[in-house]
Amino acid sequence: MAAAVIESCMGGDPLWVFLWAVKEKHRTTEQLREREGSWWWTVSWLETCPISSLHLNSLLLLDLPDPKVDQVRDQTLSRIKSNIELMVATNGWRKVVVIPHSMGVLYFLHFMKWVEAPAPMCGGGGTDWCAKHIKAVMNISGPCLGVPKAVSGFFSNEARDIAAARAYAPGFLDKDVFGLQTLQHLMRMTRTWDSTMSMIPKGGDTIWGGLDWSPEGIDNCGAKKPKDNSTHTAIPNGKEASSFTDGVNYGRIISSGKGVAELHSSKIERIDFRDAVNFNNPANNCDTWTEYQEMGVGHIKAVVDYKVSTDGSVLDLHYFVAPKLMKREGAHFSHGIADDLDDPKYKHCKYWSTPLETRLPNTPEMEIYSMYGVGMPTERAYVYKLASTTECSLPFQIDTSATGGIENSCLKDGVFSVDGDGTVPVLSAGFMCAKGWRGKTRFNPSGIHTYIREYNYAPPANLLEGRGTPSGAHVDILGNFALIEDIIRVAAGATGEDLGGDQIHFDIFKWSEKINLHL
């Protein structure tokens, strides 16, 4: 883990450590078969290219899983720019179709601003570079507005599965058993990664909801969906959505106890943690530094007494429990909504990966697709409690005893779930193409056409069906035949209208209308 930690001052490798991302370009089929991350290209794209008249020389694979991918150290953005220019020049000046996945969606959004900004600090391609080189951007499982998982990751280094393991063996992942301190080491590592910082939810209460409301309302839990993923038939908005209702308000991303999560805000007595007085005694004395060592008992009690945090206050909470981490985060990223995009401050690169604080390029002929899975419970909010007071424990943990009272409840093991692909909620993956970028808006001044393509999750019926051929899961969707067909058709010249426009299985348009965002 020490090799994967980013040095806090300069943002580079630790001394005498050099860790690099794999560069995948024009590898053979057999080489790709050896890479688990490329399995879907091997079985689907590479074997389908000849049928669709696409040549393998027109395929560029860039595998960028390294959280340290960096323009200064790796010249990553410059390499992407050069590769795209080479592909256009060697393929009859036909524009490229870019297919980012997951965090790559945010990275490529940043790239489109960087490549047109003036050299030498940026790409220097000019304001028409994207218009000359890009036909379409087909975002797969993109966390455009972040993921709530990032909040629990920073707060306690947990997600639902980790919380269950922590509850099953209390103290084992926290204690200094044989010097392990597993959670502390993981937290120390992941808190240095820009990749996890970029995933903090964006848009505040306007997007994610407040103490008594959320765009999803209270009607979105564990619903079973049909397995049909017809590529060409758009399902009427909301027609297929069935649900369970148990009074859930998803706007409360962190709640101190199940009772607090269910109360109306007028009945919750809160004490602002920002005014807390700290006591001298530290919360713990572990050797593994996580910033919790610098929090006294008074500050920990103040976090609990605050009771409820929405997205609008989560950033302040992070600054309270991890000020050194958030100082670096604030220099690299922003998570708000721009009041005036003409303000010179938005020329700073820290805003470029936030779709609500930047403009799309002036490319009216380009298309943007939001392609993601639905039908899987996806983490949206959390119920927390104080952890056991062991010597080295992290002070907060998800309360896995908090569970809803009905089968398929939204609340299970201390985690409130909504619909999504198991990692990214529908709201984050779909909102920008449903409303923020739909038509001419201040975020999309040239009126780039946007389309939403949702794919229902269906587990393989048998072992012969394949790993992800009908899947909508965050990673396995890369093997979804319907998604691959959409990609190949667009790469071969089709438009979004040729695909049938939007393919909707859930209420993303209905939820988007509830969000009062100035466009």
Phi, psi and omega in degrees: 000330182299327181289336183268356179283140176266133180295132194288329185282307185261348179076024181244195179289153170298164183302130177068019176240133179227111182240125188239149173281150178287135175257115182251114180215120176054043175281158178285165180300318181295322177295322180292328179297335181281348182256114182302324182292347183250011186301324186288327176295320183298308187279340188241294187294308186298327181273349181258339182308313180300326181292324184265013178067016176268139181261145182297336177293344179268007181252124177238122178253125176239108180264109186237065181277348186289124178293351181264006179308125192210138180292321183292314183279316188255349186056038186297313181296320178295322178294318178299315179301313182295319180295319179295316178299321179293318179297318178296316183292329184263004179233043175067028179060028173278140182289158183269157169252120183261134185233080177282153177233136174056236182298337176300335177297314177293321181296320181285330173300317175298318182300319183296333174279318182298317188293334181265348180285156187296145171284162005271351183288333182232195189289330178069025182280347181089164186290351180251011184297313181297322180296328181277337192242341188241123176275315183204151171242116184251091184284126179250124177052044185278124176276064187304323181250024177083182180223138177301335178304329180295327180295309179293330178295316178289323188285315183219008180059039183233152160231186185303315184291321178293320179298321179295319178294322179294325179284326181292323178235076186304129175086339186296317180284348181260321189291160177277062179277115184054026179075018184287297183047054191305308183296322180295317179295318178296318180296317179301322181286306187291334179288355176260354186272128174296330183299319179285326177298324183291345184269356178302134183308140184248145174106350176063205183294336179301320182268312191266353177098165183247205184295329185233018176204158171206152182303326181285350182067218180238023190235046184215082180221131166041031183288141177272136183244158175293155184270000182290125176240048179305128185284338191249353184251116177279123179280133180307140187303119174083355186293330185264002187274111168252164188200170172245142180237127176216040171068036184272136171245109185283349182295338180273090186294324176233127177232139178270082180106148181297321181300319179294323181296335185259349182282152170290147186301331181293343181259004182259123176268114185245145174241124185294123182291340183295338181260012186291145174261128183269148173265158186290330185289127182289158182288323176206169186231038182290156177286333182276116188280125178228008185077340175293338177297333183271356177271128175276175180299326181297319180290323178296317177298324180295323178296317179295319183290342178290336171073304188222137175233128172265179180298331179293336181248355181296321179298317177298322178296318178296320177297330181286317184269341182215066186297325181290318175301312186288338174296317177290320179300318181294337178279341185250335187221160173225154187226022185256203177233129183289132173281317182219106183290350175278352177299128183304337183296335182282002170281348179289141187293345182291343180268350193287340178262008176253108186297341179269004179228022179207160178258146170290157180295163180278080184223075186298338181273350180283156176237146175236130180247142170246110187241119185204161180272153176224165177098008178241137175299130186229134187298134184229326180204165190222146172255124185247162172215166173289138178283167176298144187276061174275166188303319187243013185287150168291139191289340183238148175208154178294134182275094184289351176281347180279110182219145179293164186268002181234161178294143182059033179294155175295331182259119179215127178055038176081008183236126172275131183244147172235184180279146178177207181254016182095343178231311183253122176296153179306320182303316181288319183286328190251343191299316186297318178284339178278327185217309186300322179251002186285119183073194179276114177230175179291342175269345181222069189294336181268358177072039175305135180288133179239146180222146175248130177234107179262144182232121182291140176282134173214119180294154178304135181290333179203175184293339182275349186285337179107162188293321186216017187303325174250015192275151172244009181293157191307316180263315185293346176298340178297343176255009180290120185299322180295319177296316181296323177297317177300316181297313183296321180295318178293318179296332179273000174123353181288160176251175177298324178294325177295330178283346182107012179076217181287143171240106191242131174245349184228186191264038185298323179290322178296315179295321181296324180294335179285345183271118183272084183244127177291120182252000000 
